[in-house]
Amino acid sequence: MTTDPQFVEVEHTGKPRRFIFVLMQDFTMLSFASAIDSLRIANHTANKTLYSWHLIGEGGEAAFCSNGCEFRLDDDLIELERDDTIMLCGGIDVQRATTKRLLAWLRREARRGVIISGLCTAGYTMARAGLLDGKRATIHWENQDSFTEEFDEVELTKSVFVVDGNRITTAGGTASIDLMLKLIADDHGEELANAVADIMIYSSIRTDQDTQRLSIPTRIGVRHPKLSRVIQMMEKNIEEPISPAILARDVGMSTRQLERLFRRYLSRSPKRYYMEMRLQKARNLLMQTDMTVINVALACGFASPSHFSKCYRSHYDTTPYRERGSHAARLSV
């Protein structure tokens, strides 16, 4: 055995664990590359073939990721071995990429006991297939609003990844690295997983207890505890907005003090900041779900469609109906 310090001695005499990467239309390269390269580096670090992988997808010819790069596929949606692990790779417009054929294939493989993982937005596809009913899961934070509206039987978390039995989901991006490091550690020990992280120059390994988004102070660039608490309350109360007076009272301030705090640090009033937050959620729902405009309005705290449309036009310079229509037209090109 080599004594090179970059290698870790691993006892392994069985066949490699095989990962089946299912590349959906417009999948995200970062989450896919993070996962597959973790396996490659594990093999290199152990100086053994611990893992193998196979790229498949509908048609079996090629798949394009969201940045336009093309990947040649090894196979179509074939029947797998029971000890394979599926890595379903999602990306932008996951609804369109979730085809009837793909759903039927996933359900068939699930019945055979195959472990199924969803990277980035692929948790949506797993939920559509009914594979996450009664389970904990996660998905990229941009898709959480629409996911919650559509799949109330799934316990959605804000974790970077979730392992619930033989169902695994990640939040996308570099969360794939955290997941793969956990799987490598489970398979072959912490020493190998840490060595893989070291080679990847990945110095802060996250667990399923870590959340995917930056803290509120980091996101807004302001470290003020009362301001952070107010914004957190706003985020948790989109459907039934709280008045500035109540927000101020709950953090021990007057309404005037709260107004000054927002204008000093965020250059807008609390009411305006809250409105922009609600409109951003509305825009996500319009683009990611088939909810009616009326239901989108209600989900974002607007009492009437006309008021919603007026606020939306003022902020985005278009109506909710036109926004959805232009989004659909762009996707059909």
Contacts in CASP RR format, 6 or more apart in sequence:
PFRMAT RR
TARGET T0000
AUTHOR 0000-0000-0000
METHOD contacts of the structure
MODEL  1
MTTDPQFVEVEHTGKPRRFIFVLMQDFTMLSFASAIDSLRIANHTANKTL
YSWHLIGEGGEAAFCSNGCEFRLDDDLIELERDDTIMLCGGIDVQRATTK
RLLAWLRREARRGVIISGLCTAGYTMARAGLLDGKRATIHWENQDSFTEE
FDEVELTKSVFVVDGNRITTAGGTASIDLMLKLIADDHGEELANAVADIM
IYSSIRTDQDTQRLSIPTRIGVRHPKLSRVIQMMEKNIEEPISPAILARD
VGMSTRQLERLFRRYLSRSPKRYYMEMRLQKARNLLMQTDMTVINVALAC
GFASPSHFSKCYRSHYDTTPYRERGSHAARLSV
1 7 0 8 1.000
1 9 0 8 1.000
1 47 0 8 1.000
2 47 0 8 1.000
6 45 0 8 1.000
6 195 0 8 1.000
6 199 0 8 1.000
7 45 0 8 1.000
7 46 0 8 1.000
7 47 0 8 1.000
8 45 0 8 1.000
8 46 0 8 1.000
8 191 0 8 1.000
8 192 0 8 1.000
8 195 0 8 1.000
9 46 0 8 1.000
10 46 0 8 1.000
10 48 0 8 1.000
10 50 0 8 1.000
10 188 0 8 1.000
10 192 0 8 1.000
12 46 0 8 1.000
12 48 0 8 1.000
12 50 0 8 1.000
12 188 0 8 1.000
16 49 0 8 1.000
16 50 0 8 1.000
16 51 0 8 1.000
16 52 0 8 1.000
17 50 0 8 1.000
17 51 0 8 1.000
17 52 0 8 1.000
17 83 0 8 1.000
17 85 0 8 1.000
17 187 0 8 1.000
18 51 0 8 1.000
18 52 0 8 1.000
18 53 0 8 1.000
18 54 0 8 1.000
18 81 0 8 1.000
18 83 0 8 1.000
18 84 0 8 1.000
18 85 0 8 1.000
19 35 0 8 1.000
19 36 0 8 1.000
19 39 0 8 1.000
19 51 0 8 1.000
19 52 0 8 1.000
19 53 0 8 1.000
19 54 0 8 1.000
19 84 0 8 1.000
19 85 0 8 1.000
19 86 0 8 1.000
19 87 0 8 1.000
20 53 0 8 1.000
20 54 0 8 1.000
20 56 0 8 1.000
20 80 0 8 1.000
20 84 0 8 1.000
20 85 0 8 1.000
20 86 0 8 1.000
20 87 0 8 1.000
21 32 0 8 1.000
21 35 0 8 1.000
21 36 0 8 1.000
21 53 0 8 1.000
21 54 0 8 1.000
21 55 0 8 1.000
21 56 0 8 1.000
21 87 0 8 1.000
21 89 0 8 1.000
22 56 0 8 1.000
22 57 0 8 1.000
22 77 0 8 1.000
22 86 0 8 1.000
22 87 0 8 1.000
22 88 0 8 1.000
22 89 0 8 1.000
22 102 0 8 1.000
23 32 0 8 1.000
23 55 0 8 1.000
23 56 0 8 1.000
23 57 0 8 1.000
23 63 0 8 1.000
23 65 0 8 1.000
23 71 0 8 1.000
23 73 0 8 1.000
23 89 0 8 1.000
24 57 0 8 1.000
24 63 0 8 1.000
24 88 0 8 1.000
24 89 0 8 1.000
24 90 0 8 1.000
24 91 0 8 1.000
24 94 0 8 1.000
24 97 0 8 1.000
24 98 0 8 1.000
24 102 0 8 1.000
24 122 0 8 1.000
24 125 0 8 1.000
25 63 0 8 1.000
25 64 0 8 1.000
25 93 0 8 1.000
25 96 0 8 1.000
25 97 0 8 1.000
26 64 0 8 1.000
26 65 0 8 1.000
26 66 0 8 1.000
26 90 0 8 1.000
26 91 0 8 1.000
26 92 0 8 1.000
26 93 0 8 1.000
26 97 0 8 1.000
27 63 0 8 1.000
27 65 0 8 1.000
27 66 0 8 1.000
27 89 0 8 1.000
27 90 0 8 1.000
27 91 0 8 1.000
27 97 0 8 1.000
27 120 0 8 1.000
28 65 0 8 1.000
28 66 0 8 1.000
28 89 0 8 1.000
28 90 0 8 1.000
28 91 0 8 1.000
28 92 0 8 1.000
28 119 0 8 1.000
28 120 0 8 1.000
28 121 0 8 1.000
28 172 0 8 1.000
28 173 0 8 1.000
29 65 0 8 1.000
29 66 0 8 1.000
29 67 0 8 1.000
29 69 0 8 1.000
30 172 0 8 1.000
30 173 0 8 1.000
30 174 0 8 1.000
30 176 0 8 1.000
31 89 0 8 1.000
31 90 0 8 1.000
31 91 0 8 1.000
31 119 0 8 1.000
31 120 0 8 1.000
31 170 0 8 1.000
31 172 0 8 1.000
31 173 0 8 1.000
31 175 0 8 1.000
31 176 0 8 1.000
32 65 0 8 1.000
32 87 0 8 1.000
32 89 0 8 1.000
32 119 0 8 1.000
32 176 0 8 1.000
34 173 0 8 1.000
34 174 0 8 1.000
34 175 0 8 1.000
34 176 0 8 1.000
34 177 0 8 1.000
34 180 0 8 1.000
35 87 0 8 1.000
35 119 0 8 1.000
35 176 0 8 1.000
35 177 0 8 1.000
35 179 0 8 1.000
35 180 0 8 1.000
36 53 0 8 1.000
37 200 0 8 1.000
38 176 0 8 1.000
38 177 0 8 1.000
38 180 0 8 1.000
38 181 0 8 1.000
38 184 0 8 1.000
38 196 0 8 1.000
38 200 0 8 1.000
39 50 0 8 1.000
39 51 0 8 1.000
39 53 0 8 1.000
39 180 0 8 1.000
40 51 0 8 1.000
41 196 0 8 1.000
41 199 0 8 1.000
41 200 0 8 1.000
42 50 0 8 1.000
42 51 0 8 1.000
42 184 0 8 1.000
42 188 0 8 1.000
42 192 0 8 1.000
42 196 0 8 1.000
43 49 0 8 1.000
43 50 0 8 1.000
43 51 0 8 1.000
44 199 0 8 1.000
45 192 0 8 1.000
45 195 0 8 1.000
45 196 0 8 1.000
45 199 0 8 1.000
46 188 0 8 1.000
46 192 0 8 1.000
50 187 0 8 1.000
50 188 0 8 1.000
54 74 0 8 1.000
54 75 0 8 1.000
55 63 0 8 1.000
55 71 0 8 1.000
55 72 0 8 1.000
55 73 0 8 1.000
55 74 0 8 1.000
55 75 0 8 1.000
56 73 0 8 1.000
56 74 0 8 1.000
56 75 0 8 1.000
56 76 0 8 1.000
56 77 0 8 1.000
56 78 0 8 1.000
57 63 0 8 1.000
57 73 0 8 1.000
57 75 0 8 1.000
57 76 0 8 1.000
57 77 0 8 1.000
58 76 0 8 1.000
58 77 0 8 1.000
58 99 0 8 1.000
58 101 0 8 1.000
58 102 0 8 1.000
59 73 0 8 1.000
59 76 0 8 1.000
59 77 0 8 1.000
60 73 0 8 1.000
60 74 0 8 1.000
60 75 0 8 1.000
60 76 0 8 1.000
60 77 0 8 1.000
61 72 0 8 1.000
61 73 0 8 1.000
62 70 0 8 1.000
62 71 0 8 1.000
62 72 0 8 1.000
62 73 0 8 1.000
63 70 0 8 1.000
63 71 0 8 1.000
63 73 0 8 1.000
64 70 0 8 1.000
64 71 0 8 1.000
65 71 0 8 1.000
66 91 0 8 1.000
66 92 0 8 1.000
77 101 0 8 1.000
77 102 0 8 1.000
77 105 0 8 1.000
79 108 0 8 1.000
79 109 0 8 1.000
80 86 0 8 1.000
80 109 0 8 1.000
80 112 0 8 1.000
80 114 0 8 1.000
82 112 0 8 1.000
82 113 0 8 1.000
82 114 0 8 1.000
84 114 0 8 1.000
84 115 0 8 1.000
85 114 0 8 1.000
85 115 0 8 1.000
85 117 0 8 1.000
86 106 0 8 1.000
86 109 0 8 1.000
86 114 0 8 1.000
86 115 0 8 1.000
86 116 0 8 1.000
86 117 0 8 1.000
87 117 0 8 1.000
87 118 0 8 1.000
87 119 0 8 1.000
88 106 0 8 1.000
88 116 0 8 1.000
88 117 0 8 1.000
88 118 0 8 1.000
88 119 0 8 1.000
88 122 0 8 1.000
88 123 0 8 1.000
88 125 0 8 1.000
88 126 0 8 1.000
89 118 0 8 1.000
89 119 0 8 1.000
89 120 0 8 1.000
89 122 0 8 1.000
90 97 0 8 1.000
90 118 0 8 1.000
90 119 0 8 1.000
90 120 0 8 1.000
90 121 0 8 1.000
90 122 0 8 1.000
90 125 0 8 1.000
91 97 0 8 1.000
91 120 0 8 1.000
91 121 0 8 1.000
91 122 0 8 1.000
92 121 0 8 1.000
93 331 0 8 1.000
94 121 0 8 1.000
94 122 0 8 1.000
94 123 0 8 1.000
94 124 0 8 1.000
94 125 0 8 1.000
94 143 0 8 1.000
95 124 0 8 1.000
95 288 0 8 1.000
95 289 0 8 1.000
96 331 0 8 1.000
97 125 0 8 1.000
98 124 0 8 1.000
98 125 0 8 1.000
98 128 0 8 1.000
102 125 0 8 1.000
103 125 0 8 1.000
103 128 0 8 1.000
103 129 0 8 1.000
106 116 0 8 1.000
106 125 0 8 1.000
106 126 0 8 1.000
106 129 0 8 1.000
106 131 0 8 1.000
107 129 0 8 1.000
107 130 0 8 1.000
107 131 0 8 1.000
109 116 0 8 1.000
110 116 0 8 1.000
110 129 0 8 1.000
110 131 0 8 1.000
113 166 0 8 1.000
114 166 0 8 1.000
115 166 0 8 1.000
115 167 0 8 1.000
115 168 0 8 1.000
116 126 0 8 1.000
116 131 0 8 1.000
116 166 0 8 1.000
116 167 0 8 1.000
116 168 0 8 1.000
117 167 0 8 1.000
117 168 0 8 1.000
117 169 0 8 1.000
117 170 0 8 1.000
117 179 0 8 1.000
118 125 0 8 1.000
118 126 0 8 1.000
118 168 0 8 1.000
118 169 0 8 1.000
118 170 0 8 1.000
119 170 0 8 1.000
119 172 0 8 1.000
119 176 0 8 1.000
120 139 0 8 1.000
120 140 0 8 1.000
120 170 0 8 1.000
120 171 0 8 1.000
120 172 0 8 1.000
120 173 0 8 1.000
121 139 0 8 1.000
121 140 0 8 1.000
121 143 0 8 1.000
121 172 0 8 1.000
122 169 0 8 1.000
123 132 0 8 1.000
123 137 0 8 1.000
123 139 0 8 1.000
123 147 0 8 1.000
123 169 0 8 1.000
124 139 0 8 1.000
124 143 0 8 1.000
124 147 0 8 1.000
126 132 0 8 1.000
126 137 0 8 1.000
126 167 0 8 1.000
126 169 0 8 1.000
127 133 0 8 1.000
127 137 0 8 1.000
127 147 0 8 1.000
127 150 0 8 1.000
127 151 0 8 1.000
127 154 0 8 1.000
131 167 0 8 1.000
132 151 0 8 1.000
132 153 0 8 1.000
132 154 0 8 1.000
132 167 0 8 1.000
132 169 0 8 1.000
133 153 0 8 1.000
133 154 0 8 1.000
134 153 0 8 1.000
134 154 0 8 1.000
134 155 0 8 1.000
135 154 0 8 1.000
135 155 0 8 1.000
135 164 0 8 1.000
135 165 0 8 1.000
135 167 0 8 1.000
136 154 0 8 1.000
136 155 0 8 1.000
136 156 0 8 1.000
136 157 0 8 1.000
136 162 0 8 1.000
136 164 0 8 1.000
137 154 0 8 1.000
137 155 0 8 1.000
137 156 0 8 1.000
137 157 0 8 1.000
137 162 0 8 1.000
137 164 0 8 1.000
137 167 0 8 1.000
137 169 0 8 1.000
138 156 0 8 1.000
138 157 0 8 1.000
138 158 0 8 1.000
138 159 0 8 1.000
138 160 0 8 1.000
138 161 0 8 1.000
138 162 0 8 1.000
138 169 0 8 1.000
138 170 0 8 1.000
138 171 0 8 1.000
138 212 0 8 1.000
139 147 0 8 1.000
139 156 0 8 1.000
139 169 0 8 1.000
139 171 0 8 1.000
140 171 0 8 1.000
140 172 0 8 1.000
140 173 0 8 1.000
140 212 0 8 1.000
141 158 0 8 1.000
141 171 0 8 1.000
141 212 0 8 1.000
141 213 0 8 1.000
142 284 0 8 1.000
143 284 0 8 1.000
143 288 0 8 1.000
144 156 0 8 1.000
144 158 0 8 1.000
145 281 0 8 1.000
145 284 0 8 1.000
145 285 0 8 1.000
145 288 0 8 1.000
146 284 0 8 1.000
146 285 0 8 1.000
146 288 0 8 1.000
146 289 0 8 1.000
147 154 0 8 1.000
147 156 0 8 1.000
148 156 0 8 1.000
149 285 0 8 1.000
149 289 0 8 1.000
149 291 0 8 1.000
149 299 0 8 1.000
150 289 0 8 1.000
158 211 0 8 1.000
158 212 0 8 1.000
158 213 0 8 1.000
159 171 0 8 1.000
159 208 0 8 1.000
159 209 0 8 1.000
159 210 0 8 1.000
159 211 0 8 1.000
159 212 0 8 1.000
160 170 0 8 1.000
160 171 0 8 1.000
160 175 0 8 1.000
160 178 0 8 1.000
160 179 0 8 1.000
160 206 0 8 1.000
160 207 0 8 1.000
160 208 0 8 1.000
160 210 0 8 1.000
160 211 0 8 1.000
160 212 0 8 1.000
161 168 0 8 1.000
161 169 0 8 1.000
161 170 0 8 1.000
161 171 0 8 1.000
161 175 0 8 1.000
161 178 0 8 1.000
161 179 0 8 1.000
161 182 0 8 1.000
161 208 0 8 1.000
162 168 0 8 1.000
162 169 0 8 1.000
162 170 0 8 1.000
162 208 0 8 1.000
163 179 0 8 1.000
163 182 0 8 1.000
163 208 0 8 1.000
168 179 0 8 1.000
170 176 0 8 1.000
170 178 0 8 1.000
170 179 0 8 1.000
171 212 0 8 1.000
172 212 0 8 1.000
174 202 0 8 1.000
175 206 0 8 1.000
175 212 0 8 1.000
177 197 0 8 1.000
177 200 0 8 1.000
177 202 0 8 1.000
178 205 0 8 1.000
178 206 0 8 1.000
178 207 0 8 1.000
178 210 0 8 1.000
181 193 0 8 1.000
181 196 0 8 1.000
181 197 0 8 1.000
181 202 0 8 1.000
181 205 0 8 1.000
182 193 0 8 1.000
182 207 0 8 1.000
182 208 0 8 1.000
184 192 0 8 1.000
184 193 0 8 1.000
184 196 0 8 1.000
185 192 0 8 1.000
185 193 0 8 1.000
193 205 0 8 1.000
194 205 0 8 1.000
197 203 0 8 1.000
197 205 0 8 1.000
213 219 0 8 1.000
215 228 0 8 1.000
216 228 0 8 1.000
216 231 0 8 1.000
216 232 0 8 1.000
217 223 0 8 1.000
217 224 0 8 1.000
217 228 0 8 1.000
220 227 0 8 1.000
220 228 0 8 1.000
220 231 0 8 1.000
220 265 0 8 1.000
220 266 0 8 1.000
222 228 0 8 1.000
222 265 0 8 1.000
222 266 0 8 1.000
224 261 0 8 1.000
224 265 0 8 1.000
226 251 0 8 1.000
226 252 0 8 1.000
226 253 0 8 1.000
226 261 0 8 1.000
227 261 0 8 1.000
227 262 0 8 1.000
227 265 0 8 1.000
227 266 0 8 1.000
229 250 0 8 1.000
229 251 0 8 1.000
230 247 0 8 1.000
230 248 0 8 1.000
230 250 0 8 1.000
230 251 0 8 1.000
230 258 0 8 1.000
230 270 0 8 1.000
231 273 0 8 1.000
233 242 0 8 1.000
233 247 0 8 1.000
233 250 0 8 1.000
234 241 0 8 1.000
234 242 0 8 1.000
234 247 0 8 1.000
234 273 0 8 1.000
234 274 0 8 1.000
234 277 0 8 1.000
235 277 0 8 1.000
238 277 0 8 1.000
238 278 0 8 1.000
238 281 0 8 1.000
238 299 0 8 1.000
238 300 0 8 1.000
238 301 0 8 1.000
239 298 0 8 1.000
239 299 0 8 1.000
239 300 0 8 1.000
239 301 0 8 1.000
240 301 0 8 1.000
241 274 0 8 1.000
241 278 0 8 1.000
241 301 0 8 1.000
244 255 0 8 1.000
244 258 0 8 1.000
244 259 0 8 1.000
244 269 0 8 1.000
244 270 0 8 1.000
244 271 0 8 1.000
244 274 0 8 1.000
245 255 0 8 1.000
247 258 0 8 1.000
247 270 0 8 1.000
248 254 0 8 1.000
248 255 0 8 1.000
248 257 0 8 1.000
248 258 0 8 1.000
251 258 0 8 1.000
253 261 0 8 1.000
258 270 0 8 1.000
259 269 0 8 1.000
259 270 0 8 1.000
262 268 0 8 1.000
262 269 0 8 1.000
262 270 0 8 1.000
262 273 0 8 1.000
263 269 0 8 1.000
266 273 0 8 1.000
268 276 0 8 1.000
275 311 0 8 1.000
275 315 0 8 1.000
276 315 0 8 1.000
278 300 0 8 1.000
278 301 0 8 1.000
278 302 0 8 1.000
279 300 0 8 1.000
279 311 0 8 1.000
279 312 0 8 1.000
279 315 0 8 1.000
279 316 0 8 1.000
281 299 0 8 1.000
281 300 0 8 1.000
282 296 0 8 1.000
282 297 0 8 1.000
282 299 0 8 1.000
282 300 0 8 1.000
282 302 0 8 1.000
282 308 0 8 1.000
282 312 0 8 1.000
282 320 0 8 1.000
283 316 0 8 1.000
283 323 0 8 1.000
285 291 0 8 1.000
285 296 0 8 1.000
285 299 0 8 1.000
285 300 0 8 1.000
286 293 0 8 1.000
286 296 0 8 1.000
286 320 0 8 1.000
286 323 0 8 1.000
286 324 0 8 1.000
286 327 0 8 1.000
287 323 0 8 1.000
287 324 0 8 1.000
287 327 0 8 1.000
289 296 0 8 1.000
291 299 0 8 1.000
293 305 0 8 1.000
293 308 0 8 1.000
293 309 0 8 1.000
293 320 0 8 1.000
293 321 0 8 1.000
293 324 0 8 1.000
294 305 0 8 1.000
296 308 0 8 1.000
296 320 0 8 1.000
297 304 0 8 1.000
297 305 0 8 1.000
297 307 0 8 1.000
297 308 0 8 1.000
297 320 0 8 1.000
300 308 0 8 1.000
302 308 0 8 1.000
302 311 0 8 1.000
308 320 0 8 1.000
309 319 0 8 1.000
309 320 0 8 1.000
309 321 0 8 1.000
312 318 0 8 1.000
312 319 0 8 1.000
312 320 0 8 1.000
312 323 0 8 1.000
313 319 0 8 1.000
316 323 0 8 1.000
318 326 0 8 1.000
END
